Structures are given as structure tokens and as C-alpha cells.
Amino acid sequence: MRERRRAHRLSYNAVINIDEVYNQEHVIKGQREFPITILDISKGGIGFLAKEELPVNFYFNAKIDLGNGKQFYSVLKILRVEELEEGYNYGCEFTGLADILSIYIDEFEQESQS
């Protein structure tokens, strides 16, 4: 099977907090943070695990820390969700990721491979 991803994914085990889950019409979780565990990250998005159920096609604000003082805030859109025994597995895409932030991810990838 041919790889269809636009960006290389890196394994990345970390915990970040997200808040204000929303779509164009309303906010369903506001100003309440909860932890997620990132499974992989790329310039296109992230895969993560969470205990909270979040709806597909909603957005959330996230602070992502890549280490070495490189952290950034981004908006992610939830594209898919899979229910697991102890939570949920999500796939999200970055929306409007600035060029400088994608450079951070490139540098993180280079550091991870060395």
C-alpha cells in the first residue's frame, strides 16, 4: 500500500493540555483543561489518546511542547475518533500552522533521528 500522508510522522510521547473545544456554532467545553497523550506528530497534525470524548469536526486550542524551549500554540481540528477500552484515539490536523512552527517540527524530527 502506498503511503498517502503528506508529512512524516514522529512518535512523540508527551502530555499536553487542551481547552475550549468548539465549532462554528458553539463551545462544548470551555476553559477546562484536560490531559492528552500524543502518540505521533507531523507538520500535518497529531494523533493522541484521551479519556474524554470529543466530537469529530470540532476544534480545540493546544499548547505543544517539543522540548528545548520550543513550544507553540495551535488550533487543531478533530478528523477521526476511535473508541478504546480506556478512552479514545484521535486524529487531528493543524489549522493554519505558521511556517515558523512547522520549522520547529522539522527540527524536532531531525533531533529525534540523531
N, C-alpha and C positions, 0 to 999 in steps of 0.2 A: 504494500500500500504506500502511495506517495504521501510524503509529509505536506500538509496543507497550511501549516502555521506560517504566519508572516515573520515571526521573530522567534529566536531560540529561547527556550525556557530553561531556567535555572532552578535547581532545588534550593529552597530557602526556608528554613525552619525558624520562625520567629513569631512573636505575638505583638499585634498592634491593636489599637482601639479604633472603633468606628462609631460615628454618631449621625444623627439626623438622616434617617432613611426616608426617601421621598420620591415622588414622581411629579409630573407637571401639575397635578390636581391637589395633592395633599401630602402632608408629612405623617408617616405612621409611627415613627419612633423619633422623638425629638430630644436633643440634649441629654441623652442617656447613652453612655458608652458601655460597650461590652467587648470582651476579647475575642480574637480570631487567631487561628494558627495558619500561617501562609505555607502552602505546600510548594508552590513554584511561582516564579515571577519572570516577566519578559517585558519588552517595550510595549507589547500589546495589552497586557493585563496581568492578573494574578489568579491563582487557584488557591482556595483556602477552606478550612474546616471551621465550623461554628456550632455552638449548641442552640443558638436562636434560629428560628425560622424566618427567612426573609423572602419576599416575593420577587419573581422574575420581572425584569423590565423596570425595576426601581433603581435609584441611585443612592450612593452614600459618600460621605466625606471621610477620607482616611489620612492618617499621618503614617508614612512609611519610613522606617529607619534602616538604611543599608549598611550602617556601621561607618567607622572612620569619619564621623561628623557629617555624613551625607544623609540627610533626611529631607523629605518633601511632603507636601500636602497635595492630594489629588482627589478628583471625583471619579468614582468607579460605577459602572452600570452592571447590574446582575444579569448575566446572559443565561445561566443554567443553574439548576439545583438538583441534587440527588440526595434522597433521604437515606441516612445510615442508621445503624443501631444506636449510636451515641451522639447523634447530631446530624449535620448536613454538610455536604461537599458542594462548594460553589465555584463557578467560573465567571470571572468578571473582566470587563475591558476598561482600560483607562479612557476617559473622555477629555480631549483637549490637553494631552500631556505636552508640556512645553519642551522645546528642543534641549534645554539645559538639563531637564530632568531625565530625558532619555539618555543623555550622555552619562549621567550618574549610573543608570542601569548598565550601560555598556562597560563602564569602568568596574562596576561590581562584578560583571561577568568575567572580565579579564583577571581580576584579583582572585576570583573563585577557582579559576583554572590553573593558577600558578601555585 
